[in-house]
């Protein structure tokens, strides 16, 4: 008999690219399976405290006990996402494609100006990353050594991070340093880091972020056709 985790991985693997955000936490051992049957999977990712859902029938999802107690969701069906947002009164959401690097070959080493950031850079990152208004989250990533910067001399030119649930993100190059290939170098550095850990490099890109989508294609990332909706307060 298959375990819950084995059932979940088997179901998610039927469309592994769309579900890479759920598969990787399961493979890395950072997620608990709340539900896994032939009609869907629900997991709780412990580091981020996110509830991740893919479910064929909204009514089945609504019947799961305690589903309303979470404060962060990654939902793979729009009708279920709409129900969660209305039920919980969540004020924020965004829709994103999944992207994953399916190759085993690392990028050539051109990373001598990239290094982990310390707390002395918290303010600069906080001010520079418009999509993040949580200073504590930035500090947490720095303390976990999951935030890296690229430098031009002594000046921080940009940064990238690994989110708590295991995806690449927080990619930002300051305006005066753009068009120098720094974004490509930062993400290829982090892809190599994931490969060294025997993990699949993956990220999520907002559907309207054409610049980032173009970067993922240039890096050789595979992009999902289906989207995921992140919901939070």
C-alpha positions in Angstrom: 0.0 0.0 0.0 1.3 3.5 -0.9 1.9 6.0 1.8 0.2 9.4 1.7 3.4 11.0 0.4 3.8 8.4 -2.3 0.1 8.9 -3.3 0.6 12.6 -3.4 3.8 12.4 -5.5 2.2 10.0 -8.0 -0.8 12.3 -8.5 1.3 15.5 -8.8 3.7 13.8 -11.2 0.9 13.5 -13.8 1.6 17.2 -14.4 4.9 17.7 -12.7 5.7 21.1 -14.1 2.5 22.7 -13.0 2.9 21.1 -9.6 6.6 21.6 -9.1 5.9 23.9 -6.2 4.2 21.0 -4.3 6.5 18.2 -5.5 9.7 19.8 -4.4 8.7 20.4 -0.7 7.5 16.7 -0.6 10.8 15.5 -2.0 12.8 17.7 0.3 10.8 16.5 3.4 9.4 20.0 4.3 5.7 19.2 3.7 3.0 17.3 5.5 0.3 15.6 3.3 -3.2 16.7 4.5 -5.0 14.9 1.6 -4.0 12.7 -1.2 -6.4 10.7 -3.3 -7.2 10.2 -7.0 -9.0 13.5 -7.1 -6.4 15.9 -5.6 -3.7 16.7 -3.1 -3.4 19.1 -0.3 -0.1 19.7 1.6 1.2 22.0 4.3 4.7 23.3 3.7 6.2 23.9 7.1 8.9 26.5 6.4 6.5 28.9 4.8 3.4 27.8 6.6 1.6 27.6 3.3 -1.3 25.4 2.4 -1.0 24.2 -1.2 -4.0 22.8 -3.0 -4.7 21.1 -6.3 -8.2 19.6 -6.3 -10.6 18.5 -9.1 -13.8 19.3 -7.2 -14.3 22.5 -5.2 -16.9 20.9 -3.0 -14.4 18.2 -1.8 -11.9 21.0 -0.9 -14.6 22.9 1.0 -15.3 19.8 3.1 -11.7 19.3 4.3 -11.5 20.1 8.0 -9.4 23.1 9.0 -8.8 24.4 5.5 -9.9 27.9 6.6 -7.3 28.1 9.4 -4.3 28.9 7.1 -3.1 32.3 6.2 -1.1 31.6 3.1 -2.3 29.5 0.1 -1.0 28.3 -3.2 -4.0 27.1 -5.2 -4.0 25.5 -8.6 -7.6 25.9 -9.5 -9.2 29.4 -10.0 -12.6 28.4 -8.6 -11.1 27.1 -5.4 -8.9 30.1 -5.1 -11.9 32.4 -5.4 -13.7 30.5 -2.7 -10.8 30.6 -0.3 -10.3 34.3 -0.9 -13.9 35.1 -0.3 -14.3 32.7 2.7 -11.2 34.0 4.4 -11.5 37.7 3.4 -8.0 37.7 2.0 -6.9 41.0 0.6 -4.0 40.0 -1.6 -3.5 37.4 -4.4 -1.5 37.0 -7.6 -1.4 34.5 -10.4 1.8 32.9 -11.6 3.3 30.4 -14.0 5.6 27.7 -12.7 9.1 27.5 -14.1 11.6 24.7 -13.6 15.1 23.9 -14.8 15.0 20.3 -16.1 18.7 20.0 -17.1 21.5 18.6 -15.1 24.3 20.8 -16.6 25.3 23.8 -14.5 26.1 27.2 -15.9 29.7 28.3 -16.5 31.3 29.9 -13.4 31.2 33.7 -13.7 30.1 34.3 -10.1 33.1 35.9 -8.4 31.0 39.0 -7.6 28.1 37.1 -6.0 28.0 36.3 -2.3 25.6 35.8 0.6 24.2 38.9 2.1 24.4 39.9 5.7 21.9 41.9 7.8 23.8 45.1 7.0 22.0 45.0 3.6 18.5 44.5 4.9 17.4 48.1 4.4 18.8 48.2 0.9 17.0 45.0 -0.1 13.8 46.2 1.6 13.8 49.5 -0.2 14.8 48.0 -3.5 12.3 45.1 -3.8 9.0 46.7 -4.5 7.0 43.4 -4.3 8.1 42.7 -0.7 6.8 44.8 2.2 7.9 42.3 5.0 11.2 43.3 6.5 11.2 40.4 8.9 10.9 38.0 6.0 14.0 39.5 4.4 15.9 39.2 7.7 14.8 35.5 8.0 16.2 34.7 4.5 19.5 36.5 5.3 19.8 34.5 8.6 19.1 31.3 6.7 21.7 32.2 4.1 19.1 32.2 1.4 19.7 35.7 0.0 22.6 36.5 -2.3 23.9 39.8 -3.8 25.8 40.7 -6.9 28.3 43.5 -6.4 29.9 46.2 -8.7 33.0 47.0 -6.8 31.8 47.6 -3.2 28.3 48.5 -4.3 25.3 46.1 -4.1 23.9 46.0 -7.7 21.2 43.4 -7.2 20.1 40.3 -5.3 18.2 37.0 -5.5 16.8 34.7 -2.9 15.4 31.3 -2.1 11.9 31.6 -0.7 11.1 29.6 2.5 9.1 27.0 0.6 12.1 26.4 -1.7 11.5 28.4 -4.8 13.9 30.9 -6.4 12.7 34.5 -6.2 13.2 38.1 -5.0 15.3 38.8 -8.1 16.0 42.5 -8.4 18.7 44.5 -10.2 18.9 48.2 -9.2 18.0 50.5 -12.1 21.5 52.0 -12.6 22.9 48.4 -13.1 20.4 47.0 -15.5 21.2 45.8 -19.0 24.5 44.3 -17.9 23.3 40.7 -17.6 23.2 40.8 -13.8 19.8 39.2 -13.6 20.9 36.3 -15.8 24.1 35.9 -13.7 22.2 35.9 -10.4 19.6 33.3 -11.4 22.1 31.1 -13.1 24.2 31.2 -9.9 21.1 30.1 -7.9 20.3 27.4 -10.4 23.8 26.0 -9.9 23.3 26.2 -6.1 20.2 24.1 -6.4 21.8 21.6 -8.7 24.7 21.2 -6.2 22.1 20.3 -3.6 20.5 17.7 -5.9 17.4 19.8 -6.0 15.2 21.0 -8.9 15.6 24.7 -9.5 12.1 26.2 -9.8 10.4 29.6 -9.4 7.1 31.3 -10.0 6.6 34.3 -12.3 3.6 36.6 -12.2 1.6 36.2 -15.5 2.1 39.9 -16.4 5.9 40.0 -15.8 7.1 39.8 -19.4 10.7 40.7 -18.5 11.0 37.8 -16.0 9.2 35.4 -18.4 11.7 36.3 -21.1 14.6 35.7 -18.7 13.3 32.2 -17.8 13.2 31.3 -21.4 16.7 32.6 -22.0 18.0 30.5 -19.0 16.3 27.4 -20.5 13.6 27.1 -17.9 10.5 25.1 -18.7 7.3 27.2 -18.2 3.9 25.7 -17.2 0.8 26.3 -19.2 -1.4 26.3 -16.1 -1.1 28.9 -13.4 -1.1 28.9 -9.6 -2.8 31.6 -7.4 -1.1 32.7 -4.3 -3.4 34.1 -1.6 -2.4 35.9 1.5 -3.5 38.7 3.9 
